């Protein structure tokens, strides 16, 4: 019963702070949150929280691999990106 408003609360983790005033962008994201609804949101969060850490598998990757993320990414900050690259 507390799903309404969650997308707005997590918005700063989803887009750069300079884009928070971009009303078209934020409206699209908020609309997507409403479209998926609470059941899908809970399923996604449950999957993320229950996902096994794959970090130990990184040294076994034998093919060319790109790590693509933003320099100011809140969900995958540069220190995590650098660690993945090192491994």
C-alpha positions as CSV (number, residue, x, y, z in Angstrom):
1,X,0.0,0.0,0.0
2,X,3.0,2.3,0.0
3,X,4.0,2.0,-3.7
4,X,2.7,5.4,-4.7
5,X,5.6,7.8,-4.7
6,X,8.4,5.3,-4.6
7,X,9.5,6.1,-8.1
8,X,9.8,9.8,-7.2
9,X,11.9,8.8,-4.2
10,X,14.4,6.7,-6.1
11,X,14.6,9.1,-9.1
12,X,17.9,10.7,-7.9
13,X,19.5,7.2,-8.3
14,X,18.1,6.7,-11.8
15,X,19.2,9.9,-13.5
16,X,21.8,12.6,-13.1
17,X,21.0,15.5,-10.7
18,X,21.2,17.9,-13.6
19,X,18.2,16.1,-15.2
20,X,15.9,16.1,-12.3
21,X,14.3,19.3,-13.5
22,X,13.7,17.9,-17.0
23,X,10.0,17.5,-16.6
24,X,9.5,15.5,-19.8
25,X,12.2,12.9,-18.7
26,X,11.0,12.7,-15.1
27,X,7.3,12.4,-16.2
28,X,8.3,9.5,-18.6
29,X,10.1,7.7,-15.7
30,X,7.2,8.3,-13.3
31,X,4.8,7.0,-15.9
32,X,6.8,3.8,-16.4
33,X,6.7,3.3,-12.6
34,X,3.0,3.6,-12.6
35,X,2.7,1.3,-15.7
36,X,4.7,-1.6,-14.1
37,X,2.9,-1.2,-10.8
38,X,3.8,-2.5,-7.4
39,X,3.8,-6.2,-8.1
40,X,6.4,-5.9,-10.9
41,X,8.4,-3.5,-8.8
42,X,8.5,-5.9,-5.9
43,X,9.4,-8.8,-8.3
44,X,12.3,-6.7,-9.8
45,X,13.6,-5.7,-6.4
46,X,13.3,-9.2,-5.0
47,X,15.2,-10.6,-8.0
48,X,18.0,-8.0,-7.5
49,X,18.3,-8.6,-3.8
50,X,18.3,-12.4,-4.2
51,X,20.8,-12.4,-7.1
52,X,24.0,-14.3,-6.5
53,X,27.1,-12.2,-6.6
54,X,28.8,-12.9,-9.9
55,X,32.0,-11.0,-9.1
56,X,34.0,-14.2,-8.5
57,X,33.2,-15.2,-12.1
58,X,34.8,-12.1,-13.7
59,X,38.3,-13.5,-13.9
60,X,37.0,-16.4,-15.9
61,X,35.7,-14.3,-18.8
62,X,37.8,-15.1,-21.9
63,X,36.3,-12.8,-24.5
64,X,36.5,-9.1,-25.0
65,X,34.2,-7.4,-22.6
66,X,33.2,-3.8,-22.3
67,X,32.1,-2.2,-19.0
68,X,29.7,0.5,-19.9
69,X,28.5,2.9,-17.2
70,X,28.5,6.5,-16.3
71,X,31.2,8.4,-14.5
72,X,28.5,9.7,-12.1
73,X,26.4,6.5,-12.0
74,X,24.9,6.1,-8.5
75,X,24.0,2.5,-9.0
76,X,27.3,1.4,-10.4
77,X,29.8,4.0,-9.2
78,X,33.3,4.3,-10.8
79,X,35.0,2.4,-8.0
80,X,32.8,-0.7,-8.8
81,X,33.4,-0.2,-12.5
82,X,37.2,-0.1,-11.9
83,X,37.0,-3.3,-9.7
84,X,35.1,-5.1,-12.5
85,X,37.8,-4.0,-15.0
86,X,40.6,-5.1,-12.7
87,X,39.1,-8.6,-12.3
